[in-house]
Amino acid sequence: MTIPFRADHVGSLLRPAWLAEERARRRRGEIDAATLRAAEDRAIREAVQRQEAVGLQSITDGEFRRDWWHLDFLAQLDGVTLKDNPGPKFGVDASSEQPPIATVTGRIGCSRPIMVDHFAFLNEQTTRTAKMTIPSPSMLHLRGGRAAISTEAYPDLDAFWSDVAQAYRTAIRHLAEAGCRYLQLDDITFAYLCDPKIQATCRANGDDPAALPRTYANAINAALEGKPAGLHVTMHTCRGNFRSAWVAEGGYDPVVEAMFSTNVDGWFMEFDSERAGGFGPLKALPAGKRVVLGLVTTKTGELESKDMLKRRIDEAARYVPLGNLCLSPQCGFSSTHHGNALSQEEQWRKLERVVEVAREVWGD
């Protein structure tokens, strides 16, 4: 089993309309938690069947039990509180719901398993590789920075990062003990730090944006120290994905050295538009590692042509051997419960296209 797969995907899927309505009913108090859970179970079973039908080897639960790709996990860590986000906003209408910030109000820890039940249910539904996605440890820092970390709990940030690493090692062990063999760390920090306006926000938060890529790489490596045998880990990075909008722009040059120093098996990198820059930074890829080219956009429904995707793969292969490349969408289709501006069928056609092109390019 080689992870990441030649045809892979980031993880989140558009919620069926009927499931979105059940979640809304639950928020209004019209149904109980068990009824919602049964609806989520049904939706996940159906999504697993569709993923298998299009030929994917990595199977996710679509993140159907979450409202936000990162906050549902982070909020379950000890010492984390969700607060309103005063920072850069996604390019959608100003009145729309915006993701809160995970704020550190106490000592970070993992005193109970997090989302292990999510993985266990998924794993029961497929004979292929069940893939679990969780936010990277750096997501506890980027959006709020030093300003969002209690100086009472952490007068010294070294102690903060030490606690974060230990909490993640515990959470990862819990998932591995439940049978997880494919774990993806979702990490927007590296791609965000390519953008001057994000760098300015970091300075306002009391941080040095030039030092953060190395800080975050060190945090990820500390979280993965002693990772369970047989567990494959990848990382996904992008410039934001909320209702087909984004926050950051800029090529990977300022961050690629630090990003490629993380001890993962491969990197999912966004390359679907000019805002991600060119493929040149890929020449720094470590030997034996894979890059999953995020060439298929999840922000619109227009289907990419096979010729265009093959041409772009050939361009990337000027910097990295073809055998070290894979193909995927550039992000999830629904990083939050709101979803992106495309239909269910457009989503599945895009995933089918990823599998088709991967088979024609690599044959495996």
C-alpha positions, 0 to 999 in steps of 0.5 A: 500500500503506497500512501498517498494514492495516485488518485486521492482526495482531500476528504470533505464532501458536499453534505446532502441537502436532507442531511443539512436539514436534519442538522438544522432541525437538531440545532433548533431542538426538533430532533435528538442527538440519536436521530441526527446520528442515524442520519449521519450514519446513512449519509456516510454509508451512501458517500462511501459507496459513491467513493468506491464506485468512482474508484477511489482507494482512500475513503473518508466520511466526508466530514459529515459529522462536523460543522468546520473542518478544524474547529470540531476537533480543536474544541475537544482539546483541553484548554481550547475555547472558540471565539469570534474571528477579528482577522482576515475574512473570506471573500464572501458577503460580510454578513455571512457566518465566518469561522471562529478562532480556536483560542487557548485559555488553559493548558492544552491536553487530550484527556479523552479520545477525539473523533475515534468513534467517527473513524471506527464507524467509517472503517466498518463501512469499507474494505478499502483504506479508511482515511481520517483527517484532522487539523494540524497542531499549528492550527492552534496558533496561526489565526490568533497567534501569540495574542490568542494564547493565554499568558497565564497558562503559557508565559513561555511558548516553548511550554505551549508547543510541548503540550500541543505535541503531547496532546497530538501524540495522544490523539493520534495514538487513540486513532491508531489503536482504533485501526487508523492507517491513513491520517491526514493533517490539514494545515493551511498555515504554510500556504497562508504564510505565502501571502503578505497580508497574512504576514502582516496579521501575524506581526499584529498578533505579536509573531514573526512570520518569517520564523513561523514556517519552521516553528510549525514544521517543528510542532508537526514533527514533535506531534509525530514523534514515535508515531504508531507503526503502520500509520501513514501520514500526509499533510494538506495545505491550501489558501482557504476554502469557505463557500468557494472563497479563499483568503490567501494568495502567493507561491510556495517559495517562502515556506517550501523548505520548512514544509518539506522538512515535516516527517510525513509521507506526502503533501497535498498541495493546491495548484488549481489557479494562479494564486498558488504560483508555479511548480518550481518549489517542488524541486525541493521535494525530499527523495522518496516522498510524494506530492499530490497535485491539487489540480482539480478545483473544488470551488466551481463545477466546471469539469477540467479536461483530461488533456489540461490535467495531463499537461499540468502533470507533465509541467510538474514532472519537470521538477519532480520525477513522475513517479513521485506525483499523484493527483487530487482536487485542490481541497475538500468540497465542503470544508465547512457545513456550508459547502461550495458552489457546485452540485453533488453530481459535479463533485462526483464527476470531478472525483471520477476525472481524478481517477480516470487521469491517474489511471491513464498517467500512472497505470496504477 
